[in-house]
Structures are given as C-alpha cells and as structure tokens.
Amino acid sequence: MSVKVGDVVISKRGHDSKKTFIVVATLNENYVLIADGKSRKLASPKQKNVKHLKVLTEAKGLDAIVDDKSIESVLKQMQTE
C-alpha cells in the first residue's frame, strides 16, 4: 500500500479505529506518522502501521497543512463532502 504525506486516512485498527487523520510523515515503507489536530497534534503524532490505514483521498492542498488548525479544517471539510 502506498501512503504518502498529506493523504487523508482512516484508522482500521486500534483504539483510534474509525477516526480520520492526515499523514504528516513517513518513517519507512511500513510505518507513517498521523495527526488529527485535536487528540494527536503535529508536535506528538501517532506512529501507525500502513496496514491499519485506509486512504480516503490522495494528498491535496499539502502546502496548506502547516499547523493543527489547518489539519482540523481539512478533516472537517472532508466530513462535509
């Protein structure tokens, strides 16, 4: 599975299952760091196995994601679409 920085993903496993996140960094081909701007901020993103993620949308507006508020707004916009 190819997960890139800026992709909007949903968690399929763990205590955060069914929650939406944005990929903020890739560690290697199996692990990424995700944040949602609320419970998981950019300062302390969650490490997640890409097997446990489902990509909702490809990276778009990546340059707009610079802080927690922008992550929240992108995720909120995804929920209304």
DSSP file (Angstrom, degrees, kcal/mol; ACC not computed):
  #  RESIDUE AA STRUCTURE BP1 BP2  ACC     N-H-->O    O-->H-N    N-H-->O    O-->H-N    TCO  KAPPA ALPHA  PHI   PSI    X-CA   Y-CA   Z-CA
    1    1 A M              0   0    0      0, 0.0     2,-0.8     0, 0.0    49,-0.1   0.000 360.0 360.0 360.0 135.7    0.0    0.0    0.0
    2    2 A S        +     0   0    0     48,-0.0     2,-0.5    53,-0.0    27,-0.0  -0.864 360.0 175.0-104.5 107.6    1.3    3.4   -0.9
    3    3 A V        -     0   0    0     -2,-0.8     2,-0.3    26,-0.1    47,-0.1  -0.955  10.5-168.3-113.3 127.5    0.6    6.0    1.7
    4    4 A K    >   -     0   0    0     -2,-0.5     3,-2.0     1,-0.1    19,-0.3  -0.754  33.3 -85.2-115.6 160.2    2.1    9.5    1.1
    5    5 A V  T 3  S+     0   0    0     -2,-0.3    19,-0.2     1,-0.3    54,-0.1  -0.421 116.1  28.5 -60.8 131.1    2.5   12.6    3.2
    6    6 A G  T 3  S+     0   0    0     17,-2.8    54,-0.6     1,-0.4    -1,-0.3   0.223  86.0 135.6  99.6 -12.6   -0.7   14.6    3.0
    7    7 A D    <   -     0   0    0     -3,-2.0    16,-2.3    52,-0.2     2,-0.6  -0.430  55.1-130.0 -67.4 141.3   -3.1   11.7    2.4
    8    8 A V  E     +AB  22  57A   0     49,-1.8    48,-3.0    14,-0.2    49,-1.5  -0.848  38.3 177.9 -91.1 124.1   -6.3   11.7    4.4
    9    9 A V  E     -AB  21  55A   0     12,-2.5    12,-2.9    -2,-0.6     2,-0.4  -0.838  26.5-140.6-127.8 160.7   -6.6    8.3    6.0
   10   10 A I  E     -AB  20  54A   0     44,-2.4    44,-2.3    -2,-0.3     2,-0.3  -0.978  27.0-120.2-120.8 138.7   -9.0    6.4    8.3
   11   11 A S  E     - B   0  53A   0      8,-2.2     7,-3.3    -2,-0.4    42,-0.2  -0.603  23.8-176.0 -79.2 132.7   -7.7    4.1   11.0
   12   12 A K        +     0   0    0     40,-3.3     2,-0.3    -2,-0.3    41,-0.2   0.633  66.7  34.5-100.6 -18.3   -8.9    0.5   10.7
   13   13 A R  S    S+     0   0    0     39,-0.8     3,-0.3     3,-0.1    -1,-0.1  -0.922  89.2  35.7-136.7 158.4   -7.4   -1.0   13.9
   14   14 A G  S >  S-     0   0    0     -2,-0.3     3,-1.5     1,-0.2    -3,-0.0  -0.293 100.6 -51.6  95.9-178.9   -6.6    0.1   17.4
   15   15 A H  T 3  S+     0   0    0      1,-0.3    -1,-0.2    -2,-0.1     0, 0.0   0.672 135.4  55.9 -69.7 -15.4   -8.3    2.4   20.0
   16   16 A D  T >  S+     0   0    0     -3,-0.3     3,-1.6     3,-0.1    -5,-0.4   0.128  78.3 146.3-100.6  20.1   -8.5    5.1   17.3
   17   17 A S  T <   +     0   0    0     -3,-1.5    -5,-0.2     1,-0.2     3,-0.1  -0.248  65.0  20.2 -61.6 146.3  -10.3    2.9   14.8
   18   18 A K  T 3  S+     0   0    0     -7,-3.3     2,-0.3     1,-0.3    -1,-0.2   0.516  96.3 123.0  71.5   9.7  -12.8    4.7   12.5
   19   19 A K    <   -     0   0    0     -3,-1.6    -8,-2.2    -8,-0.2     2,-0.4  -0.740  60.2-124.5 -98.5 151.2  -11.1    8.1   13.2
   20   20 A T  E     +A   10   0A   0     -2,-0.3     2,-0.3   -10,-0.2   -10,-0.2  -0.766  34.6 166.9 -99.3 138.6   -9.8   10.3   10.4
   21   21 A F  E     -A    9   0A   0    -12,-2.9   -12,-2.5    -2,-0.4     2,-0.4  -0.863  30.7-124.6-139.4 170.3   -6.2   11.5   10.3
   22   22 A I  E     -AC   8  35A   0     13,-2.5    13,-2.0    -2,-0.3     2,-0.5  -0.981  28.9-120.0-119.1 136.6   -3.7   13.1    7.9
   23   23 A V  E     + C   0  34A   0    -16,-2.3   -17,-2.8    -2,-0.4    11,-0.2  -0.646  32.9 175.3 -75.0 121.8   -0.3   11.5    7.2
   24   24 A V  E     +     0   0A   0      9,-2.8     2,-0.3    -2,-0.5    10,-0.2   0.604  62.1   1.0-106.0 -15.5    2.3   14.0    8.3
   25   25 A A  E     - C   0  33A   0      8,-1.3     8,-2.9   -21,-0.1     2,-0.5  -0.974  59.6-130.4-164.8 155.1    5.5   11.9    7.8
   26   26 A T  E     - C   0  32A   0     -2,-0.3     6,-0.2     6,-0.2     3,-0.1  -0.953  13.2-175.8-111.9 134.3    6.7    8.6    6.6
   27   27 A L        -     0   0    0      4,-2.3     2,-0.2    -2,-0.5     5,-0.2   0.859  68.9 -39.6 -92.1 -44.5    9.1    6.6    8.7
   28   28 A N  S    S-     0   0    0      3,-1.6    -1,-0.4     0, 0.0     3,-0.2  -0.856  80.6 -65.1-160.9-165.7    9.7    3.7    6.2
   29   29 A E  S    S+     0   0    0     -2,-0.2   -26,-0.1     1,-0.2     3,-0.1   0.681 132.0  38.1 -70.5 -14.6    7.6    1.6    3.8
   30   30 A N  S    S+     0   0    0      1,-0.1    20,-2.7    19,-0.1    21,-0.4   0.651 112.8  51.2-108.0 -19.5    5.5    0.1    6.7
   31   31 A Y  E     + D   0  49A   0     18,-0.2    -4,-2.3    -3,-0.2    -3,-1.6  -0.949  52.6 174.1-129.9 142.5    5.1    3.0    9.2
   32   32 A V  E     -CD  26  48A   0     16,-2.4    16,-2.7    -2,-0.4     2,-0.4  -0.868  30.1-118.3-132.5 167.5    3.8    6.6    9.0
   33   33 A L  E     -CD  25  47A   0     -8,-2.9    -9,-2.8    -2,-0.3    -8,-1.3  -0.941  32.7-169.5-108.6 133.4    3.1    9.4   11.5
   34   34 A I  E     -CD  23  46A   0     12,-2.6    12,-2.6    -2,-0.4     2,-0.3  -0.894   8.6-178.9-124.7 152.6   -0.5   10.6   11.6
   35   35 A A  E     -C   22   0A   0    -13,-2.0   -13,-2.5    -2,-0.3     6,-0.2  -0.985  19.7-169.8-145.9 153.5   -2.2   13.6   13.3
   36   36 A D        -     0   0    0      4,-2.0     5,-0.2    -2,-0.3    39,-0.1   0.402  45.5-118.4-122.3  -2.6   -5.7   14.9   13.5
   37   37 A G  S    S+     0   0    0      3,-2.2     4,-0.2     1,-0.2    35,-0.1   0.258  99.5  55.0  85.8 -13.9   -5.1   18.4   15.1
   38   38 A K  S    S+     0   0    0      2,-0.3     3,-0.2     3,-0.1    -1,-0.2   0.687 121.7   8.7-112.6 -80.5   -7.1   17.6   18.2
   39   39 A S  S    S+     0   0    0      1,-0.3     2,-0.6    -3,-0.1    -4,-0.0   0.818 137.2  41.9 -76.6 -30.3   -6.1   14.5   20.2
   40   40 A R  S    S-     0   0    0     28,-0.1    -3,-2.2     6,-0.0    -4,-2.0  -0.917  81.6-170.3-119.8 103.1   -3.0   13.9   18.0
   41   41 A K    >   -     0   0    0     -2,-0.6     3,-0.9     3,-0.3    -3,-0.1  -0.359  38.1-105.9 -87.3 167.7   -1.2   17.2   17.4
   42   42 A L  T 3  S+     0   0    0      1,-0.2    -1,-0.1     2,-0.1    25,-0.0   0.811 119.9  60.8 -61.4 -30.6    1.7   17.8   15.0
   43   43 A A  T 3  S+     0   0    0      1,-0.3    -1,-0.2     0, 0.0    -3,-0.0   0.771 120.6  22.6 -69.7 -25.3    4.0   18.1   18.0
   44   44 A S  S <  S+     0   0    0     -3,-0.9    -3,-0.3     2,-0.0    -1,-0.3  -0.503  82.2 178.8-141.3  69.8    3.2   14.5   19.0
   45   45 A P        -     0   0    0      0, 0.0     2,-0.4     0, 0.0   -10,-0.2  -0.265  30.6-110.2 -71.3 161.4    1.9   12.5   16.0
   46   46 A K  E     -D   34   0A   0    -12,-2.6   -12,-2.6    -6,-0.1     2,-0.4  -0.766  20.9-130.9 -94.9 133.9    1.0    8.8   16.3
   47   47 A Q  E     +D   33   0A   0     -2,-0.4     2,-0.4   -14,-0.2   -14,-0.2  -0.706  35.0 179.9 -79.9 131.9    3.1    6.1   14.7
   48   48 A K  E     -D   32   0A   0    -16,-2.7   -16,-2.4    -2,-0.4     2,-0.3  -0.996  31.6-119.0-140.8 140.4    0.8    3.8   12.7
   49   49 A N  E >   -D   31   0A   0     -2,-0.4     3,-1.7   -18,-0.2   -18,-0.2  -0.588  24.1-133.9 -73.5 134.6    1.3    0.7   10.5
   50   50 A V  G >  S+     0   0    0    -20,-2.7     3,-1.4    -2,-0.3    -1,-0.1   0.733 103.6  68.4 -66.6 -20.2    0.1    1.4    7.0
   51   51 A K  G 3  S+     0   0    0    -21,-0.4    -1,-0.3     1,-0.3   -20,-0.1   0.764  97.8  53.3 -64.5 -24.4   -1.7   -2.0    7.0
   52   52 A H  G <  S+     0   0    0     -3,-1.7   -40,-3.3   -40,-0.1   -39,-0.8   0.203  99.3  80.7 -97.5  14.9   -4.1   -0.5    9.6
   53   53 A L  E <   -B   11   0A   0     -3,-1.4     2,-0.5   -42,-0.2   -42,-0.2  -0.929  58.5-157.2-124.0 146.6   -4.9    2.6    7.5
   54   54 A K  E     -B   10   0A   0    -44,-2.3   -44,-2.4    -2,-0.4     2,-0.5  -0.991  23.9-129.5-119.9 125.1   -7.3    3.1    4.6
   55   55 A V  E     +B    9   0A   0     -2,-0.5   -46,-0.3   -46,-0.2     3,-0.1  -0.612  25.5 178.6 -76.8 122.8   -6.6    6.0    2.3
   56   56 A L  E     +     0   0A   0    -48,-3.0     2,-0.3    -2,-0.5   -47,-0.2   0.882  69.4   0.8 -88.1 -48.1   -9.7    8.2    1.8
   57   57 A T  E    S-B    8   0A   0    -49,-1.5   -49,-1.8     3,-0.0    -1,-0.4  -0.990  75.5-111.3-141.5 150.9   -8.2   10.8   -0.5
   58   58 A E        -     0   0    0     -2,-0.3     2,-0.1   -51,-0.2   -50,-0.1  -0.258  59.7 -66.7 -71.3 166.0   -4.8   11.4   -2.1
   59   59 A A        +     0   0    0    -52,-0.1     2,-0.3   -54,-0.1   -52,-0.2  -0.350  65.5 161.3 -58.8 122.8   -2.6   14.3   -0.9
   60   60 A K        +     0   0    0    -54,-0.6    -3,-0.0    -2,-0.1   -54,-0.0  -0.988  61.9  12.7-144.1 138.6   -4.2   17.6   -1.9
   61   61 A G  S >  S+     0   0    0     -2,-0.3     3,-1.5     1,-0.1     4,-0.5   0.844  73.0 158.2  67.5  33.2   -3.5   21.0   -0.5
   62   62 A L  G >   +     0   0    0      1,-0.3     3,-1.5     2,-0.2    -1,-0.1   0.858  67.2  58.3 -59.6 -37.8   -0.4   19.7    1.2
   63   63 A D  G 3  S+     0   0    0      1,-0.3    -1,-0.3     3,-0.0    -2,-0.1   0.701  98.4  62.0 -67.1 -17.4    1.2   23.2    1.4
   64   64 A A  G <  S+     0   0    0     -3,-1.5     2,-1.3     1,-0.1     3,-0.3   0.633  82.6  87.8 -80.9 -14.6   -1.9   24.3    3.4
   65   65 A I    <   +     0   0    0     -3,-1.5    -1,-0.1    -4,-0.5     3,-0.1  -0.701  45.3 126.0 -90.5  94.0   -1.1   21.9    6.2
   66   66 A V        +     0   0    0     -2,-1.3     2,-0.3     1,-0.2    -1,-0.2   0.535  68.5  15.1-124.5 -15.0    1.2   23.8    8.4
   67   67 A D  S  > S-     0   0    0     -3,-0.3     4,-1.7     1,-0.1    -1,-0.2  -0.912  84.9 -89.0-152.1 177.5   -0.4   23.6   11.9
   68   68 A D  H  > S+     0   0    0     -2,-0.3     4,-2.5     1,-0.2     5,-0.2   0.856 120.4  55.3 -63.5 -37.3   -3.0   21.8   13.9
   69   69 A K  H  > S+     0   0    0      1,-0.2     4,-2.3     2,-0.2    -1,-0.2   0.891 106.8  50.2 -64.8 -38.9   -5.8   24.2   12.9
   70   70 A S  H  > S+     0   0    0      2,-0.2     4,-2.1     1,-0.2    -1,-0.2   0.869 109.8  51.1 -68.8 -34.4   -5.2   23.6    9.2
   71   71 A I  H  X S+     0   0    0     -4,-1.7     4,-2.4     2,-0.2     5,-0.2   0.939 110.5  49.4 -63.8 -46.8   -5.3   19.9    9.8
   72   72 A E  H  X S+     0   0    0     -4,-2.5     4,-2.5     1,-0.2    -2,-0.2   0.909 110.9  49.5 -58.1 -43.5   -8.6   20.2   11.7
   73   73 A S  H  X S+     0   0    0     -4,-2.3     4,-2.3     2,-0.2    -1,-0.2   0.891 110.4  49.5 -67.7 -38.4  -10.1   22.3    8.9
   74   74 A V  H  X S+     0   0    0     -4,-2.1     4,-1.8     2,-0.2    -1,-0.2   0.925 113.7  46.0 -64.1 -43.6   -9.1   19.9    6.2
   75   75 A L  H  X S+     0   0    0     -4,-2.4     4,-1.5     2,-0.2    -2,-0.2   0.873 112.4  50.7 -67.7 -36.6  -10.6   17.0    8.1
   76   76 A K  H  X S+     0   0    0     -4,-2.5     4,-1.2    -5,-0.2    -1,-0.2   0.896 109.1  51.4 -65.4 -40.3  -13.7   19.0    8.8
   77   77 A Q  H  X S+     0   0    0     -4,-2.3     4,-1.0     1,-0.2     3,-0.2   0.874 107.1  54.1 -64.3 -37.5  -14.0   19.8    5.1
   78   78 A M  H  < S+     0   0    0     -4,-1.8     3,-0.3     1,-0.2    -1,-0.2   0.863 105.5  53.4 -63.8 -36.8  -13.7   16.0    4.3
   79   79 A Q  H  < S+     0   0    0     -4,-1.5    -1,-0.2     1,-0.2    -2,-0.2   0.796 107.9  49.8 -70.4 -28.3  -16.6   15.2    6.6
   80   80 A T  H  <        0   0    0     -4,-1.2    -1,-0.2    -3,-0.2    -2,-0.2   0.669 360.0 360.0 -85.5 -16.5  -18.9   17.7    4.9
   81   81 A E     <        0   0    0     -4,-1.0    -1,-0.2    -3,-0.3    -2,-0.2   0.481 360.0 360.0 -78.4 360.0  -18.2   16.4    1.4
